[in-house]
Amino acid sequence: MNISQKKLEFETSKEVLLETILKNKENLDTNLIAIAIKNYVKNHEKYSLEKKRLLDVISNV
């Protein structure tokens, strides 16, 4: 998987998190929001690691 795919997953998870919060603003479903936050954090970590790996490869060239 490349950095573009990781970034897309990260951005998508961020959008899902925001949509979940907005959809549930009247009656907060903490379970759905917690799941969305976990997915966001997981994808953010994957994206950060992939970005760091790519920068390391570039800096060694």
Secondary structure, DSSP 4 states (H G I P E B T S, - for coil): --HHHHHHHHHHHHHHHHHHHHHTSSS--HHHHHHHHHHHHHHHHHHHHHHHHHHHHHHT-
